[in-house]
Amino acid sequence: MTLDAVTIGNATIDAFLILAGSNSAVSLDNVHKRLCVDYGQKIPLESCDFFLGGNACNVAVGLSRAGFKTAIIAEIARDEFSEKILNGLKKEDVETDFLLRGEGQSSFSIALNFQGERTLFVEHRDRQHNFNLNEIEAKALYLTSLGHTWQHVYKKVAAYLQMRREVVLAFNPGTTQFLDGVKTFDFIFPLTTILFVNREEAEKIVGRKEDIPSLLADLQATGAKIVSLTDGARGGYAIDEQGKIHHQPIITCPVVERTGAGDAYATGFLAAFMQGQPVSTCMLWGAHNAASVIGQIGAQPGLLRKEELEMKNPKF
């Protein structure tokens, strides 16, 4: 069976703690960008929700909703929360046969939401990630963040792609990869069809601050065919295979919380690309997907389905 897409990375549980905007026990220090809470106090929550999370998990669910036969390669535990991950993926028609089950507890992230912004606390449980890619038949791979033991997985992906040059690789390196240094994963760039980064990550890769056109050109010079760069409120930028630069403003919408906006943008972009759409349409789908996600709590509830994405593009 040939899959449309396989995502490789983490599948976690995201806990969302929503603090009331008028909570007297919580305040913002806008000068130093700090969230302050009264120490040692019992602080009431407006709500507490648990959702599936992790970049690879979010993109797998998003691509499945967009109509693609999708699987995820990740390692989860055997506790009750892992069952929630497994059942949630099956409900979204994401193939789970390639999931590994390890010992210990599930990995968590906790999002503390206050006045439309979230502060993330992220935990990576130690996993061996001994994935077997030899059985995978896919048109596209999405490679993203992994926990502490990850370099051997990236090397396996590189070997897989060198044997299957026709496979599309969408690459979004994660926090752990950047902490270990760009040199530890730069061998992936020449194998990359679409590189997804934000501006801060782009500057880490090139090693300096630059204007957007220079950043895009330098990132493409690493070997990536197409580069997608997001820059917060300034929207998304991309350079296509012909070297043309495109800009997509953000879609104005009410913001509930921003977890998963980048994953949603990458999902929409990749979904359009896999349908043969031009880069400008890929960016539009990404922007609408991100806008839908930040209008709800959690990284996955707002992910758009195929017909919804198509409706957002008047030229489709």
N, C-alpha and C positions, 0 to 999 in steps of 0.2 A: 504494500500500500504506500503510495507516494502522498505525503502530506504537503499542504500548501506552505505551512510555516511551522518552525519549531523554535521556541524560546528557551534560552539557557541562562539560568541565574537562580534567584532566590524565590521562595514562596513562604510568606510569613503571615502572622496575624497582626493586624493594626488595631490598636485600641484608641478610640477618639474620646477625649475628655473635653467637654464643651463648658467653658466658664461663662457665666452671664456677664455681659458687657458692663453692667452697673455694679459688679461685685466689689464691695468696699475692701475686701481682703486682698485684692489683686490690683496692681497698677503697672503702668508702662513708664520706663525711663527712656524717652525717645532720643535723648542726647547720646546715650551709650548703647542704645538698642538692647535694653534689658527688660525682661519680664520679672516683676517683683511680686512675691507672695508673702503674706504674713507667716513668719516662722513659727512652727509648732502649733498651728491652728487647724481646726477642722473646717475646710472650705467647701461649701456646697457646689455641686455641679448642676448645670442645666440639663445635661444628658451624658450618657456613656454608651458608646456603640462599639461593636467588634465586627471587623470586616477582613476579608482576604486582602493581602498586600504583597509587596515585593515587586520590583520592576518587571521581572520575567513573568510573574503571575499576572500582573495588570495587563501587560501587552498581550499575553496569550488569551485572556478573557476578551480583550478588546478586538483582537483579530477574529476570534470565533464569532463574536456578535456581528462583525462586518462580513460574515459569510464564508470565512476561510476554514478549511479543515486544519486544525491547529493542535499541537502537542507541546508539553512543557517538559524540560529536563531540569530537575531540581532535586534536592535532598531534604526530606522532612523527617520528623520524629515519629513516634508511635503513641503519643499521648492523645488526650481528647481534642486538643486544638488541632492536631494533625488530621484527625478525622474530619474536622470542620473544613480544613483546607481541601482534603480529598473530595468530600461531598460537594463542596462549592464548585470545584473545577468540573466535576462530572455534570453538575446542574447546568453549567455554561457550555457543555459539549466540548470541553477541552480534553484531549486524549491524555490519560494519566499512566499509561503502561510503562513510561520511561522514568517515572518518579522512583527515587531510592528512599528506603525507610531506614533511618538510623536510630541510634539509642538517644536517651536524654529527652529534653523538652523542646518544644517548638521555639523558634526565634520570634521575637516580638519587636514591634516599634510602638511607641506611645506618642500620640499627637495631642499636645495641650493647646486647645484653640481658645483664643481671646481676641475679640474685636476684629474678626475676619482674617487673622493670621495664625499660623500654627508654629509651635516649637516642637521639634521632633527629638525623641529619645530613642536611639536605635541600638538593638542588641543583636549580635551575630553569634549564634551557638557554633562551636567548633564542629565542622563536618569535613569528611575526607573527599567528598565529591568525586568518587571513582566512577564517573560516567562512562558508559560504552556508547560511542557514537557510530560504531560500525553498522548497526542495524537501522540507522536513520536514513530514510529516503525523503528528502524534502526539497522544495523549490527555493525556500528561503530560510535562513537562520537569523535569529535576533539574539545577539550576545551582549550580556550586560553584567551588572554588579554581582559579585560573589563574595562570600565571607573570607576569613583569614587564609584558608587553603584553596588557592584558586589558579596559580600559575600553570599547573599541569593541565588544567581544563582548557585554558587558552591555547596551549601548545597542541592539544588534541584537536581543537577546532581548526587551527592553522593547518594541521596535517590533513584533516578532512577536506578542507577547501582546496588544498593543493591537488588533491585527487579528483575533485569535482568542481572544476572551474566555472561551470554553468550556474552554480548555486549563488543566489543573492545573499550577501551578508550585510545586515544592519547592525551597527556596533555602537553601543552606548556604555563606555567604561564608567565604573562606579566609584564611590568614595574610597573603598579599600584599595582599589587599583591605583588611584591618584596618590594615596598615602604611601604606597610602595614605590612610587616614582614612574614617570612616563616611560622611561627606558625599559621597564619590566613588561610593557605591553605594546610597544611601538611596532613590533613585527606584525601586528594585526592590521595596521593601516593599509599596507599595499594589497591586502586581500578584501578590503572593505568596499562595498558598493555604496552604502549610505552611512556616514558618520553623524551621530547625534550628540551634540554637546551644548552646554550653555556658555555664556561669554567667559565666565570665570574659568571653566574647564578649558576652553579654547586657549586662553592666555597661559594656562599652565602647560599645555602641550607645546605651544610655540616658544614659551620661555620669556615672554615680554608682553606689555600692554600695547595694543595697536588699534587702529580704526577697523571698522567691520570689514570693508573690502580687503584690507591687508590680511586680517585674520583668516578670512575665508580662503584667500589665495594660498596662504602659507599652510593651512590645514590640508588643502587639496594637494599641495606639493608633497605631503607625506605619503601619498598614494591612493587616498580615498577618492572614488570617482565623483561622488556627490557629498556635499557637506551641508548639514542643517544646523544652524546656530540660533538659539533663542536668547533673547536679551530683555527679559522681564517685561515691563510695561511698554517697551519699545517694539515688542513683537518678535517675529521670527525672520531670519535671513537664510538664504541658501545660495550655493553656487552649483550650477548644473555641470554636466559633462563637457559642455561647450565653453565653459568659463563665464557664462552669463550669471549675474547676481540678481536675485529676486528678494522682494520684501513683502511680508504679510503682517499688517497691523493686528493687534489683539482684537478679539471680538468683545465689544462692550457688553457686560452682563453683570447681574448681581453676584457678589462673591460671598459664599458661605464659608469655605475654607479651601486652601490651595493644594492639599496633598494629592499627588498623582497627576498634576497638570502637565508636567514634562513627559510622563509616560503616555498620557492621552494624546499629546501632540505627536509623539513618535508613532503611536498606533495609527492615528488618522493619516499621517504622512505615508507610512508604509502600506496601509490598506489601499490608498489611491495609486501608489507606485506599482503595486502588484496587479492592479487592473490596467496598467499601461497608461496612466494619466501623466500629464506633464508636471514638472516640479511646482509650477504655480498652483495647480489644483491640489497637489499633495499638501502644500502648505495651508491651503484653505481648509481642507478636511482636518488637518491637524489643529488649526486654530479653533474650529467649531467643536471638535472633540474636547479640547482643553477647556473651552468655555462651558460646555455642558458639565464637565466633571467638577469644576470649581463652584458650580451652583448647587452642589449637594455635599453631604458629609461622606468622606471616604473616597478612595481612588478608583473604585469600580462602579458604583451605582449609576453615575452619569455617563458612562461609556456608551456611545451611540451605536445603533445597529445600521446595517448596510443601507436600508431604505432611508434612514434619517440622514446619513452622511450624503447620500446622493441628492436628497432634497436641498441640502445646504449649498449645492453647486449649481447655479442657474445654467451653466453651459453643459451639464452632463447629458 
